[in-house]
Amino acid sequence: MIKSTPTRHSQQLLTGAASALTPDGQVAQRIVEQLIDEGLIDATQAESVLVGLAGGAARSADWRFVAETAMTMEVSNAAVAG
């Protein structure tokens, strides 16, 4: 599975005065990497999830969309494989 890293834009949103990730950004990045590793999101969803998590802006509707997209991806992958 392809690991996704934050884009320059999302990296800038997550950084403080130093060029390291903020603590919230570090946690968000780890969560996003795990979601990708588990196949729950793909790289195209990573940035929006990362920014939502790090900024504390992720709502239940966002997670519902992520879950529905993951289920659709799983069905599509099963159809291709089967």
MIDOMI-658211 format. One line per field, with one value per atom (N, C-alpha, C): residue number from 1; residue in one letter; atom name; x, y, z. Coordinates in steps of 0.2 Angstrom, whole numbers. Example, Ala and Ser with C-alpha at 12.3 -4.5 7.8 and 13.67 -1.06 7.14 Angstrom:
BEGIN
sepa: (1,1,1,2,2,2)
voti: (A,A,A,S,S,S)
pake: (N,CA,C,N,CA,C)
X: (66,62,66,64,68,64)
Y: (-28,-22,-16,-11,-5,0)
Z: (39,39,39,35,36,39)
END
This chain:
BEGIN
sepa: (1,1,1,2,2,2,3,3,3,4,4,4,5,5,5,6,6,6,7,7,7,8,8,8,9,9,9,10,10,10,11,11,11,12,12,12,13,13,13,14,14,14,15,15,15,16,16,16,17,17,17,18,18,18,19,19,19,20,20,20,21,21,21,22,22,22,23,23,23,24,24,24,25,25,25,26,26,26,27,27,27,28,28,28,29,29,29,30,30,30,31,31,31,32,32,32,33,33,33,34,34,34,35,35,35,36,36,36,37,37,37,38,38,38,39,39,39,40,40,40,41,41,41,42,42,42,43,43,43,44,44,44,45,45,45,46,46,46,47,47,47,48,48,48,49,49,49,50,50,50,51,51,51,52,52,52,53,53,53,54,54,54,55,55,55,56,56,56,57,57,57,58,58,58,59,59,59,60,60,60,61,61,61,62,62,62,63,63,63,64,64,64,65,65,65,66,66,66,67,67,67,68,68,68,69,69,69,70,70,70,71,71,71,72,72,72,73,73,73,74,74,74,75,75,75,76,76,76,77,77,77,78,78,78,79,79,79,80,80,80,81,81,81,82,82,82)
voti: (M,M,M,I,I,I,K,K,K,S,S,S,T,T,T,P,P,P,T,T,T,R,R,R,H,H,H,S,S,S,Q,Q,Q,Q,Q,Q,L,L,L,L,L,L,T,T,T,G,G,G,A,A,A,A,A,A,S,S,S,A,A,A,L,L,L,T,T,T,P,P,P,D,D,D,G,G,G,Q,Q,Q,V,V,V,A,A,A,Q,Q,Q,R,R,R,I,I,I,V,V,V,E,E,E,Q,Q,Q,L,L,L,I,I,I,D,D,D,E,E,E,G,G,G,L,L,L,I,I,I,D,D,D,A,A,A,T,T,T,Q,Q,Q,A,A,A,E,E,E,S,S,S,V,V,V,L,L,L,V,V,V,G,G,G,L,L,L,A,A,A,G,G,G,G,G,G,A,A,A,A,A,A,R,R,R,S,S,S,A,A,A,D,D,D,W,W,W,R,R,R,F,F,F,V,V,V,A,A,A,E,E,E,T,T,T,A,A,A,M,M,M,T,T,T,M,M,M,E,E,E,V,V,V,S,S,S,N,N,N,A,A,A,A,A,A,V,V,V,A,A,A,G,G,G)
pake: (N,CA,C,N,CA,C,N,CA,C,N,CA,C,N,CA,C,N,CA,C,N,CA,C,N,CA,C,N,CA,C,N,CA,C,N,CA,C,N,CA,C,N,CA,C,N,CA,C,N,CA,C,N,CA,C,N,CA,C,N,CA,C,N,CA,C,N,CA,C,N,CA,C,N,CA,C,N,CA,C,N,CA,C,N,CA,C,N,CA,C,N,CA,C,N,CA,C,N,CA,C,N,CA,C,N,CA,C,N,CA,C,N,CA,C,N,CA,C,N,CA,C,N,CA,C,N,CA,C,N,CA,C,N,CA,C,N,CA,C,N,CA,C,N,CA,C,N,CA,C,N,CA,C,N,CA,C,N,CA,C,N,CA,C,N,CA,C,N,CA,C,N,CA,C,N,CA,C,N,CA,C,N,CA,C,N,CA,C,N,CA,C,N,CA,C,N,CA,C,N,CA,C,N,CA,C,N,CA,C,N,CA,C,N,CA,C,N,CA,C,N,CA,C,N,CA,C,N,CA,C,N,CA,C,N,CA,C,N,CA,C,N,CA,C,N,CA,C,N,CA,C,N,CA,C,N,CA,C,N,CA,C,N,CA,C,N,CA,C,N,CA,C,N,CA,C,N,CA,C,N,CA,C,N,CA,C)
X: (4,0,4,3,6,5,11,10,9,5,4,8,11,13,10,10,6,9,5,7,10,13,17,11,5,0,-2,-3,-6,0,6,12,13,11,12,6,0,-5,-3,1,2,8,12,19,18,22,23,28,31,37,43,44,49,46,50,48,46,45,43,35,32,25,23,17,15,13,12,10,3,-2,-8,-7,-2,0,3,7,10,5,1,-4,-9,-11,-15,-11,-5,-1,-1,0,0,-6,-12,-18,-20,-18,-19,-15,-9,-5,-8,-10,-14,-20,-24,-30,-28,-23,-21,-18,-14,-11,-17,-22,-28,-32,-31,-35,-42,-42,-49,-49,-44,-44,-38,-39,-33,-29,-24,-20,-24,-29,-33,-37,-38,-42,-38,-31,-27,-26,-25,-24,-30,-36,-42,-43,-42,-43,-37,-31,-26,-27,-29,-31,-36,-42,-47,-46,-41,-39,-35,-30,-25,-28,-33,-36,-42,-44,-50,-56,-56,-62,-66,-64,-67,-74,-79,-86,-88,-94,-96,-98,-100,-102,-96,-90,-84,-82,-83,-81,-86,-92,-97,-95,-93,-91,-85,-80,-74,-76,-80,-82,-86,-91,-94,-90,-85,-80,-76,-74,-70,-73,-80,-84,-85,-86,-86,-80,-74,-67,-67,-69,-68,-72,-78,-83,-80,-77,-74,-68,-64,-58,-59,-65,-67,-70,-73,-76,-70,-65,-59,-55,-54,-51,-54,-61,-65,-67)
Y: (-6,0,6,11,17,22,24,28,35,39,46,51,56,61,67,72,78,82,85,90,96,100,106,110,111,115,112,106,103,103,102,103,110,115,122,123,120,121,118,112,109,111,115,117,123,124,130,134,138,143,138,133,128,124,121,118,110,109,102,102,96,96,98,101,102,95,95,89,86,91,89,86,89,87,80,79,73,67,68,63,62,68,67,63,64,61,53,52,44,41,45,42,41,46,45,39,39,33,26,26,20,18,23,23,20,23,21,13,12,5,0,2,-3,-3,1,1,5,9,13,19,22,28,27,30,30,37,37,43,49,48,54,57,53,56,58,57,58,65,70,77,80,78,81,78,72,69,72,72,75,82,86,93,94,90,90,87,82,80,85,87,92,98,100,107,106,100,98,100,100,101,95,89,83,82,82,81,74,72,65,64,69,69,67,70,68,61,58,51,47,49,45,44,50,50,46,46,42,34,33,26,23,27,26,25,29,29,22,21,15,8,8,3,2,7,7,5,7,5,-3,-5,-12,-16,-14,-18,-18,-12,-12,-16,-16,-20,-28,-30,-37,-39,-34,-36,-37,-33,-33,-39,-41,-47,-53,-53,-59,-61)
Z: (0,0,0,-4,-4,2,5,11,8,11,9,14,12,16,15,20,19,13,9,4,7,3,6,9,6,9,16,17,23,28,26,30,33,29,32,37,36,41,47,47,53,57,54,57,61,66,70,67,72,70,67,71,69,63,59,53,55,61,63,64,63,64,71,72,79,82,89,92,89,88,84,77,74,67,67,72,73,74,79,80,74,71,65,59,58,53,55,61,63,62,64,63,55,51,44,41,43,41,43,49,51,47,45,41,34,31,25,25,30,31,32,35,36,30,25,19,20,26,27,23,21,17,12,6,1,1,-3,-3,-5,-9,-11,-5,0,6,11,11,16,18,14,15,19,16,20,27,27,34,39,36,40,43,38,40,45,44,48,55,56,62,66,62,65,68,64,65,70,72,76,73,66,62,60,61,58,62,58,61,60,63,62,54,51,44,40,42,38,39,45,46,43,42,39,31,28,22,20,25,25,25,29,30,24,21,15,9,9,3,4,10,11,10,11,10,2,-1,-9,-12,-9,-12,-11,-5,-3,-8,-9,-14,-21,-23,-30,-30,-25,-25,-25,-22,-21,-28,-32,-38,-43,-43,-47,-46,-40,-38,-39,-39,-39,-46)
END
